[in-house]
Amino acid sequence: MKNTFLKSFGFTTVCAFMMAALPMTAQAEKTIRFGHDNKADIMDNPAQAFAGVFKNIVESATNGEIKVEIFPNNQLGSAKEHVQQVKDNILQATLTSTGALSSYYPRIGVLDLAFAFDNNAATYDVFDGEFGKTLAKDINDTVGGVEVLGFPDTGGFFSITNSVHPINTLDDFKGVRIRTMTLPSHQKIIQALGGEAYPLAWGEVYSGLQTGVIDGQMNPIPTVSFSKFYEVQKYLTLTNHLFAPYTFMMNKDFFDGLTAEEQKIIRSATYSGIVASRGLARIIEASDDRGIAGLSDKMQINSITPEERELFKKATQPVIIDLVQNQLGDKGTELLNKFRASVDEANNKQYLN
């Protein structure tokens, strides 16, 4: 018994000595496990552009005392599962889409007011400003256990692809089956335009288009490109009808456990990552190989006229407003009103004017 105690005491003493001998940075090291659902190539998609820039700044600014481990391609579960994992502190950070977030926070549906934004700059202004702060706080309070730090770009405005015919007018939507996320608001938009909404899991979209289960889908240009939808779709319409950012969130206990200086670094890295996600999305849109120019060699592309856009807007916005009022209650309606006011203000701004 005595020998066992001495051995145990000796082992504990050695461990304590070894810990004391380690550099302070090694003892203080903290790890952010960060999951997302896109490829690990920083030049391939806005999600990894954000993650890579965030990691670089956090690790360098903390001299390695905070490590960032990135798990792309849904290695640790789906985007929806990532949210729960962040709540449980299994992951410390994730980027989540509006679709994945909706089951935890249904009021994210207020962002689906179709044809709201006039340009990309207006989206930056809204999500970096007071509305973004209001939205982040409401998500924190509702979801619980998370700290929302910003809203990176998923790729820009949504366009619609299909394999039936070009879409220029409301009549062109008739009979066209469009895949949507499982968001009621997305389904209502397609139905209001005259199309047939078909909710389908993301992993089944390409095969669904290939086999004709669905005629089309809606996503930003970078997503159309890196998902190679041009292989199974003939027509692309630049509707610019939705802007659905990622929500970047961290586990609240982990974030609160950081020092004030570390939190400042995290917030700074978040903003730089957001800028990177936006920049890469705009670059992809404009690139000769993956953007509109490159896709025009593989698909027939058209934009809707301002007159038709107004008709599309009048057809869809009342449906979303009604959906929010009936399903998201007073809080949802209040949030929608704040969103609309913020968007109107942003649409009327001009850069450096």
C-alpha positions in Angstrom: 0.0 0.0 0.0 2.9 2.3 1.0 4.7 1.6 -2.3 1.5 2.3 -4.3 1.1 5.6 -2.5 4.7 6.6 -3.1 4.4 5.6 -6.8 1.3 7.7 -7.2 2.8 10.6 -5.3 5.9 10.4 -7.4 3.9 10.4 -10.7 1.8 13.3 -9.6 4.9 15.2 -8.5 6.7 14.6 -11.8 3.6 15.8 -13.8 3.4 18.9 -11.7 7.1 19.6 -12.3 6.7 19.0 -16.0 3.7 21.4 -16.2 5.6 24.0 -14.2 8.6 23.7 -16.6 6.4 24.2 -19.7 6.4 27.7 -21.3 3.5 29.9 -20.2 2.1 30.0 -23.7 1.7 26.2 -23.8 -0.1 26.2 -20.5 -2.4 29.0 -21.6 -3.2 27.6 -25.0 -6.8 27.5 -26.0 -8.3 25.8 -29.0 -11.2 26.9 -31.2 -12.7 23.9 -33.1 -14.4 25.5 -36.0 -16.8 23.5 -38.3 -18.4 24.5 -41.6 -19.9 22.8 -44.7 -17.6 23.8 -47.6 -14.3 22.8 -49.1 -11.0 23.5 -47.4 -9.7 25.6 -50.3 -9.5 29.2 -49.2 -9.9 30.4 -52.8 -12.9 28.1 -53.5 -15.7 29.5 -51.4 -16.5 32.4 -49.0 -16.8 30.0 -46.0 -13.2 28.9 -46.1 -12.1 32.4 -47.0 -13.6 33.5 -43.7 -12.3 30.6 -41.8 -8.8 30.8 -43.1 -8.4 34.6 -42.5 -10.0 34.2 -39.0 -7.5 31.4 -38.1 -4.5 33.3 -39.4 -5.3 36.5 -37.5 -6.3 34.8 -34.2 -3.2 32.6 -34.1 -0.8 35.3 -35.1 -2.3 38.0 -32.9 -2.3 35.8 -29.8 1.2 34.4 -30.5 -0.3 30.9 -30.8 -2.0 31.0 -27.4 -5.3 30.5 -29.2 -5.3 27.8 -31.8 -8.0 27.5 -34.5 -8.7 24.0 -35.9 -10.9 24.1 -39.0 -13.1 21.1 -39.8 -14.6 21.8 -43.4 -16.8 19.6 -45.5 -19.2 18.7 -42.7 -16.5 16.5 -41.2 -18.1 16.7 -37.8 -21.8 16.7 -38.8 -24.3 18.8 -40.8 -24.6 22.6 -40.6 -27.6 22.1 -38.3 -25.7 19.7 -36.1 -22.8 22.2 -35.9 -25.2 24.7 -34.2 -26.0 22.2 -31.5 -22.3 21.2 -31.1 -21.5 24.9 -30.5 -24.2 25.1 -27.9 -22.7 22.0 -26.2 -19.1 23.3 -26.6 -18.1 20.3 -28.7 -17.3 22.8 -31.3 -16.4 26.3 -30.3 -17.4 28.0 -33.6 -19.3 27.5 -36.8 -20.7 29.3 -39.8 -24.4 28.4 -40.2 -26.8 29.1 -43.0 -30.2 30.6 -42.5 -31.7 27.2 -43.3 -29.7 25.4 -40.7 -30.3 28.1 -38.1 -34.1 28.3 -38.7 -35.0 25.3 -36.5 -33.2 27.0 -33.5 -34.2 30.6 -34.5 -37.3 30.8 -36.7 -37.2 34.6 -36.8 -34.2 34.3 -39.2 -37.0 34.1 -41.8 -37.4 37.9 -41.7 -34.3 38.1 -43.9 -36.3 36.4 -46.7 -38.1 39.6 -47.7 -37.6 39.0 -51.4 -36.2 41.7 -53.7 -35.4 44.0 -50.7 -31.8 45.0 -51.5 -30.7 47.1 -54.4 -27.0 46.3 -54.3 -24.3 44.4 -52.4 -23.1 47.6 -50.5 -26.6 47.9 -48.9 -26.3 44.3 -47.5 -22.9 45.2 -45.9 -24.4 48.3 -44.3 -27.4 46.5 -42.9 -25.6 43.5 -41.4 -22.6 45.6 -40.1 -24.9 48.2 -38.5 -27.6 48.5 -35.9 -29.9 45.9 -37.4 -27.0 43.4 -37.4 -26.5 44.1 -33.7 -30.2 43.7 -33.0 -30.3 40.4 -34.9 -27.2 39.0 -33.2 -28.6 39.8 -29.7 -32.0 38.2 -30.5 -30.3 35.1 -31.8 -28.2 34.9 -28.6 -31.2 35.4 -26.4 -33.3 32.9 -28.3 -30.8 30.1 -29.1 -28.9 30.3 -25.8 -25.3 29.2 -25.2 -24.0 31.0 -28.3 -22.4 34.4 -29.0 -23.1 35.7 -32.5 -20.1 37.7 -33.8 -21.0 38.6 -37.4 -22.6 37.8 -40.7 -20.2 36.7 -43.4 -21.1 36.4 -47.1 -22.3 33.1 -48.4 -21.7 34.1 -52.0 -24.0 37.1 -52.7 -27.4 37.4 -54.1 -29.5 34.4 -55.1 -30.1 33.6 -58.8 -32.3 30.9 -60.2 -31.2 28.1 -62.6 -33.4 25.7 -64.4 -33.4 23.2 -67.3 -36.8 24.1 -68.8 -36.5 27.6 -70.4 -35.3 31.1 -69.7 -37.1 33.0 -67.0 -37.9 36.6 -67.8 -41.5 37.1 -66.5 -43.8 35.7 -63.9 -45.5 33.5 -66.5 -42.1 31.8 -67.1 -42.2 30.3 -63.6 -45.4 28.3 -64.2 -44.9 24.6 -63.9 -41.1 24.9 -63.1 -40.2 22.9 -60.0 -37.6 24.8 -58.0 -35.6 23.3 -55.1 -35.7 25.3 -51.9 -34.3 25.0 -48.5 -36.8 23.6 -45.9 -37.6 27.2 -45.0 -41.3 28.0 -45.4 -40.4 31.5 -46.5 -38.3 30.2 -49.5 -41.2 27.9 -50.5 -43.7 30.8 -50.3 -41.4 32.9 -52.5 -41.3 30.4 -55.3 -45.0 29.7 -55.0 -45.8 33.4 -55.2 -43.7 33.7 -58.3 -45.8 30.9 -59.9 -43.4 28.1 -59.6 -43.5 24.8 -57.7 -41.5 24.7 -54.6 -39.7 21.5 -53.8 -37.8 21.3 -50.5 -34.8 19.1 -50.8 -31.7 18.4 -48.7 -28.5 20.1 -50.0 -26.7 16.8 -50.6 -29.4 15.7 -53.0 -29.7 18.8 -55.1 -27.2 17.9 -57.9 -28.6 14.4 -58.4 -32.2 15.8 -58.3 -31.3 18.2 -61.1 -29.5 15.5 -63.0 -32.5 13.0 -62.8 -35.2 15.6 -63.3 -36.7 15.2 -59.9 -36.4 19.0 -59.8 -36.2 21.5 -62.7 -34.1 24.1 -61.0 -32.7 25.6 -57.8 -31.8 29.0 -56.3 -28.4 30.0 -55.0 -25.6 32.6 -55.3 -23.3 32.5 -58.4 -20.3 31.1 -56.5 -22.5 28.2 -55.3 -23.7 27.5 -58.9 -20.1 27.5 -60.0 -18.4 25.3 -57.3 -21.4 22.9 -57.3 -21.1 22.5 -61.0 -24.8 23.0 -61.6 -23.9 24.1 -65.1 -23.4 20.4 -65.9 -27.1 19.8 -65.3 -28.8 23.2 -65.8 -29.1 25.1 -69.0 -30.6 28.5 -67.9 -29.5 31.0 -65.3 -31.6 34.0 -64.4 -29.9 36.8 -62.4 -32.9 37.6 -60.2 -30.9 38.8 -57.1 -34.0 38.1 -55.1 -32.5 37.1 -51.8 -29.4 37.7 -49.7 -28.9 35.1 -46.9 -25.6 35.6 -45.0 -23.9 33.1 -42.8 -24.2 33.6 -39.1 -20.8 33.2 -37.3 -21.3 32.1 -33.8 -19.1 30.9 -30.9 -19.9 29.0 -27.7 -20.8 31.6 -25.2 -19.0 30.1 -22.2 -15.8 29.7 -24.3 -16.0 33.3 -25.5 -16.8 34.7 -22.0 -13.8 32.7 -20.7 -11.4 34.7 -22.9 -9.6 37.8 -21.6 -10.8 41.2 -22.8 -7.8 41.4 -25.1 -8.5 38.0 -26.6 -12.1 38.9 -27.2 -11.0 42.0 -29.0 -8.7 39.9 -31.2 -11.6 37.5 -32.0 -13.9 40.4 -33.0 -11.2 42.0 -35.1 -10.5 38.6 -36.8 -14.2 38.1 -37.4 -14.5 41.4 -39.2 -11.5 40.7 -41.4 -12.9 37.3 -42.2 -16.2 38.9 -43.2 -14.4 41.3 -45.5 -12.5 38.3 -47.0 -15.8 36.4 -47.5 -17.3 39.3 -49.3 -14.2 40.0 -51.4 -13.9 36.4 -52.6 -17.6 36.2 -53.4 -17.3 39.3 -55.6 -14.1 38.1 -57.2 -15.7 34.7 -58.1 -18.8 36.5 -59.5 -16.5 38.5 -61.8 -13.9 35.8 -62.7 -13.6 34.5 -66.2 -13.6 30.9 -65.2 -16.1 30.7 -62.3 -18.1 33.8 -62.5 -20.9 35.1 -64.8 -18.4 35.4 -67.7 -17.3 31.8 -67.3 -20.8 30.4 -66.8 -22.0 32.2 -69.9 -20.0 29.7 -71.9 -21.9 26.8 -70.3 -25.3 28.3 -69.7 -27.8 30.8 -71.2 -27.8 33.8 -68.8 -30.3 36.6 -68.5 -31.2 39.4 -66.1 -34.8 40.5 -65.4 -35.7 44.0 -66.4 -36.4 46.7 -63.7 -40.1 46.6 -64.6 -40.3 42.8 -64.2 -38.3 43.1 -60.9 -41.0 45.4 -59.5 -43.7 42.8 -60.5 -41.7 40.0 -58.8 -41.3 42.2 -55.7 -45.1 43.0 -55.6 -45.9 39.3 -55.9 -43.5 38.1 -53.2 -43.1 40.7 -50.5 -46.8 40.7 -49.2 -46.6 36.9 -48.9 -43.5 37.1 -46.7 -44.9 39.9 -44.6 -48.0 37.9 -44.0 -46.0 34.8 -43.1 -44.0 36.7 -40.6 -47.0 38.3 -39.0 -48.9 35.0 -38.7 -46.1 32.6 -37.8 -43.4 34.7 -36.1 -45.6 36.8 -33.8 -45.1 40.3 -32.5 -41.3 39.8 -32.1 -41.0 38.6 -35.7 -43.0 41.5 -37.0 -41.0 44.0 -34.9 -37.8 42.5 -36.3 -39.1 42.6 -39.8 -40.0 46.3 -39.5 -36.5 47.1 -38.3 -35.1 45.1 -41.2 -37.2 46.9 -43.7 -36.3 50.4 -42.3 -32.6 49.5 -42.3 -32.7 48.2 -45.8 -34.5 51.3 -47.1 -31.9 53.5 -45.5 -29.0 51.4 -46.9 -30.5 51.4 -50.4 -30.5 55.2 -50.4 -26.9 55.6 -49.4 -24.2 56.3 -51.9 -20.5 55.5 -51.2 -18.6 58.5 -49.9 -21.5 60.8 -50.6 
